[in-house]
Amino acid sequence: MSKLGVANKFVDVSDYGRPVAKLIAEALKNTRVTAIHITLLFGVSGILAIVYMLKAQFWVAGFFLILKSILDAADGQLARVKNEPSYSGRYLDSILDSLLNLALIFSIAVYTGTNTWLALLAFMCMQTQGTVYNYYHVIFRHTTAGEITSQIFEDQVPTAYVGESQSSVNVLFKLFRVLYRPFDDLVYKLDPRAQHATIFPKWFMFFVSFYGLGFQLLLMAVFMAAGWIGFIIPFFIGYSVLIPVFVGVRRVYLF
């Protein structure tokens, strides 16, 4: 099972871990392992990436970044294979993504001696880039009868699915909103009419996927393996130059 139907799939460069994620989900579908277990495991993988990066073992750190991306795809894949949708899992996934990104960027800043404010700017740029990708991807899924656990506007606490705690959903939703609302509001203000667009071609989604978290982590892994760790923070600040390009193309040509 996938977030998108076969007819609507596009080449998503941020989702390179999906083939392995499917194998993991198939191997675990008849076990007691849940999607949240996999979510917690990708959190551990992200922490290990930071630990090995600080030890200057960049190839190992890069491996754990890629593994984190694969497990990040596997948790949702397992939830769909088991037919166990979960708002708790959905919000926990995003919360860990944000916290790990913050820890990773600031760990890189500590290792390279980069100014704290530049590190904070790089983190904000990464989060905005990821939000652009998620905003258009969620709209695309909703307009093509894809998976809709994620909503275009996450501004109200959803009713928990059967089998999950409403109190857990409430708490995780509030933390999710604290971490993501500034970026959601910014991207919405940049392109408020995207939800009404009737044209959302696959080529556009392909280019936007270069802003997905999976591809961001892949770029970090490549930079580390190449010995360019000092360029990661300035790169992600400069990488934001594509935001007005994507938004402009969508607003002017796709409506």
N, C-alpha and C positions, 0 to 999 in steps of 0.2 A: 504494500500500500504506500502511496505517496501523497504529498501535499497537493499535487496537481494531477489532473487526469492525463492520460497518455497523449491526447490530442493537443494539450496545452503546455506540454513540457518544453522548456527551452534550455540552451546550454548555460548552465549556472556555474561560473568558474569558482564561486565560493562554496559550492556543494560537492567538491571533489571527493569528500569522504563518504558519499552516499553508498557506493558499491560495497565498501567494507562494512558500513553501518547496517546495510541490509543483511549481510551475512551474520553479523553479530545478533541482530534482532531475530533472525530465523533460528539461530542456535539457542536462543534464550526464551523463545515464545512459549515453550511448554515447561518452563522452570518457575521457581518462586521469585526470581529476580524481576524487579519492577523497573519502570522507566526512571523513577526517582533514584533508585540505586545507581543507575548509569549516570544520571546527572551529578550525583555526589562524586562518582568516580572521575568524571571529567574535571571536577573541581580539584581533586587530588592531582590529576595530571597537570593542570595549570600551575599549581603550587610547585610541583617538581620542576617544571620548566623554569620557574623563577629561581629556585635553589641552584640548579645547575648553571643557569646564566650567571649568577653571582659568583660561581666557582670558575667562571671562564670556560666551562665545558659546553661550548656553543652548539656543537653537533647534537649532543644529548638534549640540550635545552630545546633545540629545534624539533627533535623527535617528539618530545612531550607536547610541544605546541601543536604539531600535526595530529598526534594522538588525541589531544583535547578536541580538535575540530571533528575528528571521526566520531568520538563518543558523544559530542554535542549533537551530531546527526542521529546517532544510534538511539538516544533516549526517546526522541519523538517517534522514530521508526518503530521501536518496540511497543510504545503506547498504541500506535495504530495497528500493528500486527495483533496485539492482544485485545484490541478494541477496548482500551482502558483510557479514554481521554481524561485529562486532569488539569484543572486550572492551577492547582498547587504546583504541579510539575512544570507547567508553562511559565509561571512567575519565578519559581526557584531557578530555572534555567537562565532566564534573563538577568536575575539578580546576581547570580554567580558570574555570568559573562561580564557584567559591569564592574564588579568588585575585582575580578581577576585582571581585567584591562587596566584598571587604576593601579593595582599592585605591580603589574608588569611594567607599565610606563615609568612609574616612580622608581622601581628597582633598576631599570635601565639608566634613569637619570643619576641615581646614586653611583652606579658602576662607572658611568662616563663623566661624572662631574658636571652634568648639565644643570643649568639654572632651574629651580623648582617651578617658577612661573612658566617657563617654556614647557616643562613636563606637563603641567596642568593644562596648558593650551593644547598640547598634542593629544592629551586624553580627551578633551572636549571636542577636538576635531575628529578623532576616531569615532567617538560616540555619535556625532552628527552625521558622519559618513554612513555609519551602520544604520542610523535611523532613516536616512534617505532610502537606502536599500530596503529596509523592512516596511516602510510606508508604502512604497510602490509595489512591493511583493505581496503584501497583505491585500491591497486593493485588487491586484491582478488575480489573486486566489478567490476573492469574493465575487469578482465579475466573471470567473470561469468555472464556477461550481467546484472550487478546490476546498482544501481543509480550512475550517473557519474557527478553530479554537482561539486564534489570535484575532482581535477585533481591530477595525480601522481606528476607532476612537476608544481607547481604554480609559474611560472616565467614570465608570460605575462598577462597583463590586459585583461580579457575576454570581449566579446561584451555583453552588458546588455540584459537581456531578455525583451520581450515586456512588458511594464507596469512599468519598473523600470528605474531610471535615470542613464545614463552612467557616469555622473560626480560623483554621489554618489558611484558607483562601483569603479571608478578610485581612489577616496580618501580612501575608505575602503580597497581596495587592497593594496595600499601603506603602510597603517598602519599595515595591516595583515603581509606584507612581513618584516617590521621592527621587529615585535614581533616574527615571526616564522622562518625567513630565517636561522639564525644561527643553529637552531635545525634541520631543514630540511637538511641543507648542511652536518651536522655531521652524521646524520643517513644515508644519501645517500652515504657518503664516507665509512661508515662501511659496507654497502651492496649495491653497485651500480648495481649489476646484478639481483636484486630481480625482477625487472620489466619483465625480460625475463624468469622467472621460469615457468615451465609447470606443476609443482607439488605444490599445495598449499592446503594440506588436512585440513579438518575441525578441527581435533584434534590440529593442530598447531595453528590455529586461536583461538581456545578455550583457550589455554595457554597464547597466546599473549594478549587476552582480559583482563587478570589480570592487564595489564598496562593501560587500558582505564581510562579516566577521571572519569567516573561514579563509577568505583570500587575504584579509589583513594579517592574520596569523601566519599564513604561508609566506607572505612577504617578509615578516619579521624573522621567520626561520631561515629564509634565504639570506637575508642581511647578516644574521648571526654566523651562518656557515661560511659566508664570504669574508668575514672579519670586518664587516661594516657596521657594527653595532652603534657606533657614534653617529651614524646617519639616520637611525630609525626615527628619533624624535623630530628632527627637522623635516624628514621626508613626509611624515604623516601630517605635519602642519601644512606643507606645500601641496600635499595630495588633495586638500580640500578645494583646490582651484576647480575641480570638476563639478562641485556642487551646483554652482550657477549654470554650468553647461547642461547638466541633466535636467534641472528644473526649467531652464529656458527652452530646451527642446520639447519637453512635455507640454509646457504652457502654450508655446507658439504653434507647434505642429501636430500635437496629439490631443484631440479634444472631441 
